[in-house]
């Protein structure tokens, strides 16, 4: 094991850096820019049972220190992902990939996860119960402990690979939801997804985004993400994958000190497509600056 390696749900990752779902496509798009095998792994575009066109445009709005998106889970559907996207990915990425799954019913989640669980390339299943950009399903399952636990149980019943449940910060008590998922069999928790945000065009006096509201991400949410990762990591006995506003190697270290075993990087990829590669390259220098011998030693050191 190298200085940057971590163990996530029994799988050794070369480093803890994981591009977040929705910001890295199906990987091969970024493989045209650099060798994506330098990543620990990555979470591919959120996949649903049926194809989705997504929300009407405009669905992106810039903000100070961040952005709002309301893409709405645009994806080709699980059958197309398995038949077309994964074979293309296999040509350029040679590590277990993280499959991100959304649904509009418990049976949707179970159906899609069961199919993806059978794919050799898939090493982890990230169950998104936290998408704020759809009018039904998604986040509705992540706002109540019982609903999140129901989805978790249904997915665990049809899968053998590690199940990571992705939680929403748009709740009053994220710890109770995380604990309910753990009790229902989740192998890890990932957080946070985007916060709800809105922009208004002052000239037209209308929302910038057609859907009115969307998910706010970027550096502005980093302190909130650190706080929630800290709270959840100290309340559960399963690994936590931390995300939300990470832009540099120092942010990775801070998030891991709060309790994250690995981290996901989202909005930064949309600003700089080389962001994850650059952060991985700078991590050894950051460890040296803070006199850290091994990155695994800092996981959850803040009590």
PyMOL commands that set and color helices and strands:
alter all, ss='L'
color gray80, all
select helices_A, chain A and resi 28-31+36-38+78-90+106-117+138-141+145-156+174-183+219-233+249-257+267-271+275-289+295-298
alter helices_A, ss='H'
color red, helices_A
select strands_A, chain A and resi 6-8+11-13+17-19+41-42+60-63+66-69+97-101+122-128+162-166+188-191+195-197+200-201+206-207+214-217+239-243+262-265
alter strands_A, ss='S'
color yellow, strands_A
deselect
rebuild
show_as cartoon
